[in-house]
Amino acid sequence: MNDIRPLIPLLITAGILIGGNGLQGTFISLRALEEGFSTSMIGIIGTGYNIGFAIGCIYVTRIIRSIGHIRTFSALAAIASAASISMLLFIHPTSWFAMRLIQGLCFAGLFAVVESWLNARVTNSTRARTLSIYRFVDLGAVTLAQYMIPAVGIGGFELFTIISMALTLSLVPISFADRSSPAPPQAVRFDLRVLWKVSPLATVGCIVVGLTNSSFRSLGPIYADGIGMSITSIATFMSVGIFAGVVLQYPLGHYSDKLDRRFIILISAFGTFSAGLFLAFVAGTNEWLNFVGIFVFGAFGMPLYSLCSAHANDHAAPGQHALVSAGTLFFWSIGAVIGPLFASFMLDHFGPRALFIYTTAVLFAFMVYTLQRMSAREGVPASSRRSRFRNLLRTSTFFNKLATPPTEKDED
C-alpha cells in the first residue's frame, strides 16, 4: 500500500466519476419515462451520450496535450456538471439529447485524464495491484450508485443535484494528487482499416458488444419497469447484470489463452444468446427469474469485448497494438450509438421483451459469422501469441495501456 498510496487520489476520483456516470445512465432513462418521453426518444437520448463519447475518444488527447491534465479535467468536469443541472432546468427531449451528448464527450475526456495519469505514475511492481483496485472501484461504485435511485427517488431535483455534486467533488481528490502534472500523453491515432485488416471477427465482435450491452445499459431500466418491477428491483436488476460481468471474466480469459480464442468467443456469445432467449420467452414478469437471466446475460456478455480485443491482438503485428486498442473502442462506440436507438424502436412497437429478442437476433448473427471466420483461417497457436487476455474497461483508450505490461508495449 505504500507504493500505491500516491495513486489513491486518482482512484478516488475514478470511483466518483464511475459511480456518477453509472447512476446517471439508469436514472436518466427512468426519469425520462416518468416525464412522458417515448421509449424511442429515450433510446435517442442514450445514443446522444455514445455519440459524444466517440467524439471525445478522438479529440481528448489533443486537448490534454494542449493544456495539460488538471486543466482538461477541471474544464470537462465543470461542463459535465453544468450539463447535469441543465437537464433539470430544461426538461425536453431535444435539450436532453444535447446535454447527454456533451456529457458523453466530457466523460470520455475525464476517464482519459485519470487513466493516462495513472498510467504515467504506475510502475511494473504496482500495475497488477492498481488494476485490481481500479476494477474493485469500478464494480463497487457502479453497483452502489444504482441504489441511490430507490433511496432518493426519481422525482424532484435531488438526483440531478447529487450527480452534479459528484462531478464537482471529483475535482477535489485529483487536485491533491501529484503536485506535478505528468507529461502529456502521446497522441492516440485512429486508423479503422488496421483493425479490420488485422481481425474482421474482432471488429464485428466489438460492434456487437456495443449493439447489445449498451442497449442493456440504456434500456434495461425501461424493460424492468415495463414488466412491473419496483424502483428497488430495477436497481437490483441493473446491478446484478453489471456485477455478473466479473464472474466469468477470468475463467473465460484463462481458457481463451490456452484454446482457440474464437471458440471461447463463440461460447461467450452463445451464453449471452441463451440468457436473452430465457429473458424474452421464459422469465416473464417473475422477478427472481429475471435476476437469474440477467446474471447469466452479464456473466457471458460483459467479457466479450475483452475477448475480442485479445483476439485482435493475437493477429496484430509489432507496432499495431495501440491502433488496435483505439480501433476496438471506436468500433464499440459505433455499435453503442446504433444499438439503443434500434432497440428502443423495437420496445416502442413490441413491448419490453423486444429488448432481448433484439439482442438474441444480433448474437445469433454474430455466432454464424464467428463460425464462418473459424473456417476461413487457422487460429493463432497459444505458443505464438504476443499477449494474454486482459480484462478491459471501455472507459478510454488509455485503459488498455494501463493494463499492458511494459514488455508488451508497442514499438512505434
Secondary structure by P-SEA (a helix, b strand, c coil): ccccccaaaaaaaaaaaaaaaaaaaaaaaaaaaaacccaaaaaaaaaaaaaaaaaaaacaaaaaaaccaaaaaaaaaaaaaaaaaaaaacccaaaaaaaaaaaaaaaaaaaaaaaaaaaacccccaaaaaaaaaaaaaaaaaaaaaaccccccccccaaaaaaaaaaaaaaaaaaaccccccccccbbbbcaaaaaaacaaaaaaaaaaaacaaaaaacaaaaaaaacccaaaaaaaaaaaaaacccaaaaaaaaaaccaaaaaaaaaaaaaaaaaaaaaccccccaaaaaaaaaaaaacccaaaaaaaaaaaaaccccaaaaaaaaaaaaaaaaaaaaaaaaaaaaaccccaaaaaaaaaaaaaaaaaaaaaaaacccccccccccccccccccccccccccccccccccc
